[in-house]
Amino acid sequence: MLKSKKILITGANGLLGQKTTELFRHETQHEVILTDLHENAFESRGFDYFPMDITKKDEVKDAVKKYLPDIIINTAAFTNVDGCETERELSWKVNVDAVKNFIIASRINSSKIIHISTDYVFDGKTGNYSETSKPAPLSYYGKSKLAGENALITSGIDFTIIRTMIIYGTGKNLRPNFAVWLINMLSENNQVKIVDDQFGMPTMVDDLGWALVKIVDLNKSGIYHVCGSEYCSRYEFAVKLAEVFKLNENLIMPVKTGDLNQAAERPMNSSFILLKAETDLGIKPLNVTEGLNLLKIQLGM
Ligand SMILES: NC(=O)c1ccc[n+]([C@@H]2O[C@H](COP(=O)([O-])OP(=O)(O)OC[C@H]3O[C@@H](n4cnc5c(N)ncnc54)[C@H](OP(=O)(O)O)[C@@H]3O)[C@@H](O)[C@H]2O)c1
C-alpha cells in the first residue's frame, strides 16, 4: 500500500497546474495543497488554496513551515517566451530565484522538489535529445529555465526535473495554448500563419499530469524527458487539428520562423528520446491524433 503524501502544487491555476491538481485529487490518495499568484481558478473549495508570490523568499518559507509538504511540485513559471526577452529581471526571479527559494525552504521538512523544465534548454540543431544531452539554450527563457534546473541539480536535495514541450489541453480561465488558440481562430474563419520549419513533439497535458503521478508513486528522482509520442512541425500539427476538429485547413498558411520576427530565438528541432520515461515510469504518451481527439472530448466539441 502506497504511503499518502502531502503535496504542495505551485502554479495551480495554470494549464499543467490545473491538470496535476485534478489527477492527484481524483486519481490518488495524496493530499494536495494549492498555490498560485492570484486567487483560485477553481469553483469548488474542498481543498486548501492560498495565493503566494513564489519570488518572495519569506512567503515561500512560511508556507513550507505551515504545511510541511513531503513534495513540492513546481509548475509555476514565467512562460511567455518572447516576454522573457524584454522582462528579463522578472523572468529570472520567477524561473530561477523562486526555485532557489523552494530549495532553501525544502530543508525545513526535507521536502522533495519536482520541477518542470523545457525543450528550450536545447539549441534544436540535432533533435533526439536524451536526459544526458548537453543543453545550449538560445533564448532568455531557455537560459532562465536551465539556471533553475542547475540550481536544483547542485542543491544536494532530492529532486526530479521533467523537461517537456508544446503543452496543450484545457482548463478554466486559461490563456489559450497553441491548440486552443488554433481552434478558436479556425472556428471564427480566421486565416493563421503557422511555421513549417519548427519541429517538436506536442504534449497533451494529461500525459504530463500522469507522468507526475508516476514520479510521485514510484518515487523517481533525476531528469526525465516527457512529451507526446509524435514528431511533427507546427504546421503539420495545425493541419491534423483541423482534420480532427473538422475545421477548414485551407485557412492555415505555412510560413518560416524568420517571417515572424519573434523576439526570442526558437530551437528548430527539439525532439526528445522518451525511452527513460517510458521504461522507468511505464507511460505511453499519446500521438497527435489521439491527443487532439481527447481534447475534442474534453471541450465537448
Ligand atoms: N506551455 C508549454 O508549452 C510549456 C512547454 C515546455 C515547458 N513548460 C513548462 O511547464 C510548466 C507549466 O507550464 P504551463 O503552460 O502550465 O504554465 P502556465 O499555464 O503559464 O502556468 C504558470 C502559472 O505560474 C503562475 N506564476 C507566474 N509567476 C508566478 C509567481 N511569481 N508566483 C506564483 N505563481 C506564478 C502563473 O500565474 P499568472 O498566470 O497569474 O502569471 C500561472 O498560473 C512551466 O514550468 C513551463 O516553463 C511549458
The ligand as an SDF file (V2000), in Angstrom:
LIG
                    3D

 48 52  0  0  0  0  0  0  0  0999 V2000
    3.2420   25.5390  -22.0380 N   0  0  0  0  0  0  0  0  0  0  0  0
    4.1980   24.9400  -22.7010 C   0  0  0  0  0  0  0  0  0  0  0  0
    4.0820   24.6920  -23.9120 O   0  0  0  0  0  0  0  0  0  0  0  0
    5.4700   24.5200  -21.9840 C   0  0  0  0  0  0  0  0  0  0  0  0
    6.4900   23.9100  -22.7240 C   0  0  0  0  0  0  0  0  0  0  0  0
    7.6420   23.4860  -22.0510 C   0  0  0  0  0  0  0  0  0  0  0  0
    7.7460   23.6530  -20.6860 C   0  0  0  0  0  0  0  0  0  0  0  0
    6.7380   24.2580  -19.9950 N   0  0  0  0  0  0  0  0  0  0  0  0
    6.8840   24.4200  -18.5450 C   0  0  0  0  0  0  0  0  0  0  0  0
    5.8080   23.7460  -17.9410 O   0  0  0  0  0  0  0  0  0  0  0  0
    5.4180   24.4100  -16.7370 C   0  0  0  0  0  0  0  0  0  0  0  0
    3.9170   24.6470  -16.7350 C   0  0  0  0  0  0  0  0  0  0  0  0
    3.5740   25.4110  -17.8680 O   0  0  0  0  0  0  0  0  0  0  0  0
    2.0820   25.9160  -18.1140 P   0  0  0  0  0  0  0  0  0  0  0  0
    1.9030   26.0820  -19.5740 O   0  0  0  0  0  0  0  0  0  0  0  0
    1.1300   25.1100  -17.3080 O   0  0  0  0  0  0  0  0  0  0  0  0
    2.1940   27.3770  -17.4880 O   0  0  0  0  0  0  0  0  0  0  0  0
    1.0560   28.4790  -17.2160 P   0  0  0  0  0  0  0  0  0  0  0  0
   -0.2700   27.9940  -17.7010 O   0  0  0  0  0  0  0  0  0  0  0  0
    1.5980   29.7720  -17.7250 O   0  0  0  0  0  0  0  0  0  0  0  0
    1.0100   28.4910  -15.6340 O   0  0  0  0  0  0  0  0  0  0  0  0
    2.0480   29.0120  -14.8700 C   0  0  0  0  0  0  0  0  0  0  0  0
    1.4390   29.5710  -13.6180 C   0  0  0  0  0  0  0  0  0  0  0  0
    2.5040   30.1350  -12.8170 O   0  0  0  0  0  0  0  0  0  0  0  0
    1.9800   31.3300  -12.2390 C   0  0  0  0  0  0  0  0  0  0  0  0
    3.0220   32.2570  -11.8150 N   0  0  0  0  0  0  0  0  0  0  0  0
    3.7350   33.1150  -12.5690 C   0  0  0  0  0  0  0  0  0  0  0  0
    4.5190   33.8800  -11.7900 N   0  0  0  0  0  0  0  0  0  0  0  0
    4.3020   33.4990  -10.5080 C   0  0  0  0  0  0  0  0  0  0  0  0
    4.7760   33.9510   -9.2550 C   0  0  0  0  0  0  0  0  0  0  0  0
    5.6800   34.9310   -9.1550 N   0  0  0  0  0  0  0  0  0  0  0  0
    4.3250   33.3430   -8.1370 N   0  0  0  0  0  0  0  0  0  0  0  0
    3.4150   32.3420   -8.2180 C   0  0  0  0  0  0  0  0  0  0  0  0
    2.9090   31.8800   -9.3640 N   0  0  0  0  0  0  0  0  0  0  0  0
    3.3470   32.4610  -10.5050 C   0  0  0  0  0  0  0  0  0  0  0  0
    1.1390   31.9170  -13.3590 C   0  0  0  0  0  0  0  0  0  0  0  0
    0.2740   32.9030  -12.8610 O   0  0  0  0  0  0  0  0  0  0  0  0
   -0.1840   34.1010  -13.8480 P   0  0  0  0  0  0  0  0  0  0  0  0
   -0.9240   33.4410  -14.9670 O   0  0  0  0  0  0  0  0  0  0  0  0
   -1.0440   34.9440  -12.9770 O   0  0  0  0  0  0  0  0  0  0  0  0
    1.0700   34.7670  -14.3100 O   0  0  0  0  0  0  0  0  0  0  0  0
    0.4160   30.6780  -13.8840 C   0  0  0  0  0  0  0  0  0  0  0  0
   -0.7830   30.4180  -13.2150 O   0  0  0  0  0  0  0  0  0  0  0  0
    6.2970   25.6510  -16.6550 C   0  0  0  0  0  0  0  0  0  0  0  0
    7.3960   25.3800  -15.8290 O   0  0  0  0  0  0  0  0  0  0  0  0
    6.7910   25.8460  -18.0690 C   0  0  0  0  0  0  0  0  0  0  0  0
    8.0370   26.5010  -18.0910 O   0  0  0  0  0  0  0  0  0  0  0  0
    5.5990   24.7050  -20.6140 C   0  0  0  0  0  0  0  0  0  0  0  0
  1  2  1  0
  2  3  2  0
  2  4  1  0
  4  5  1  0
  4 48  2  0
  5  6  2  0
  6  7  1  0
  7  8  2  0
  8  9  1  0
  8 48  1  0
  9 10  1  0
  9 46  1  0
 10 11  1  0
 11 12  1  0
 11 44  1  0
 12 13  1  0
 13 14  1  0
 14 15  2  0
 14 16  1  0
 14 17  1  0
 17 18  1  0
 18 19  2  0
 18 20  1  0
 18 21  1  0
 21 22  1  0
 22 23  1  0
 23 24  1  0
 23 42  1  0
 24 25  1  0
 25 26  1  0
 25 36  1  0
 26 27  1  0
 26 35  1  0
 27 28  2  0
 28 29  1  0
 29 30  1  0
 29 35  2  0
 30 31  1  0
 30 32  2  0
 32 33  1  0
 33 34  2  0
 34 35  1  0
 36 37  1  0
 36 42  1  0
 37 38  1  0
 38 39  2  0
 38 40  1  0
 38 41  1  0
 42 43  1  0
 44 45  1  0
 44 46  1  0
 46 47  1  0
M  CHG  2   8   1  16  -1
M  END
$$$$
